[in-house]
């Protein structure tokens, strides 16, 4: 699954366009490497997002094309 889609489906970032912009600005890394929006993520990957002064680091647990709001937190775990 594409990184930008995963960020939206997991609700780490609210909209896919915002996820694209964050990737283009270099604020998202996958496995400690700068990532473009088109990077394919898989379970076990570590994603780090810089939100201003705060960094969010999560590990991908599973992938789904769509999910309900209540189940979105099951797609990743905080590190």
C-alpha positions in Angstrom: 0.0 0.0 0.0 1.2 3.5 -0.8 2.5 5.5 2.2 0.1 8.5 1.6 -2.9 6.1 1.5 -1.8 4.3 4.7 -1.4 7.6 6.6 -4.9 8.6 5.6 -6.6 5.2 6.2 -4.9 4.9 9.6 -5.9 8.5 10.4 -2.4 9.5 11.3 -2.9 12.4 8.8 -6.4 13.6 8.1 -6.3 13.9 4.3 -4.3 12.3 1.6 -3.3 15.6 0.0 -1.9 16.7 3.3 0.0 13.4 3.6 1.4 14.0 0.1 2.6 17.5 1.1 4.2 16.2 4.2 6.1 13.5 2.2 7.2 16.1 -0.4 8.5 18.4 2.3 10.6 15.6 3.8 8.8 15.4 7.1 8.1 11.6 6.7 10.6 8.8 7.0 10.2 5.1 6.6 12.8 2.9 8.3 14.9 6.0 8.9 15.0 7.0 5.2 13.2 10.0 3.7 10.1 8.7 1.9 8.1 9.9 -1.0 4.3 9.4 -1.0 4.5 6.5 -3.4 6.7 4.3 -1.2 5.1 0.9 -0.6 4.7 0.2 3.2 4.4 -3.3 4.7 3.8 -4.6 8.2 6.9 -4.1 10.3 7.9 -0.8 8.7 8.6 2.1 11.1 7.2 5.4 10.0 8.3 8.7 11.6 6.3 11.9 11.0 7.4 15.4 12.1 4.5 17.6 13.2 6.2 20.9 14.0 8.1 20.3 17.1 6.6 16.9 17.8 7.7 13.6 16.3 5.4 10.7 16.0 7.0 7.3 15.5 4.8 4.3 14.7 5.2 0.7 13.5 2.9 -0.7 10.8 1.0 -3.7 12.2 -1.4 -4.5 9.3 -2.7 -3.0 6.1 -6.3 -2.4 5.0 -7.8 -0.5 2.1 -10.6 1.0 4.2 -11.3 1.0 7.9 -13.8 2.4 10.4 -12.7 5.1 12.8 -12.8 2.8 15.8 -10.5 0.2 14.0 -8.0 2.7 12.6 -5.7 2.5 15.7 -5.3 -1.2 15.2 -3.3 -0.6 11.9 -0.3 0.7 13.8 1.4 0.9 17.2 3.3 3.8 18.8 7.0 3.3 19.5 
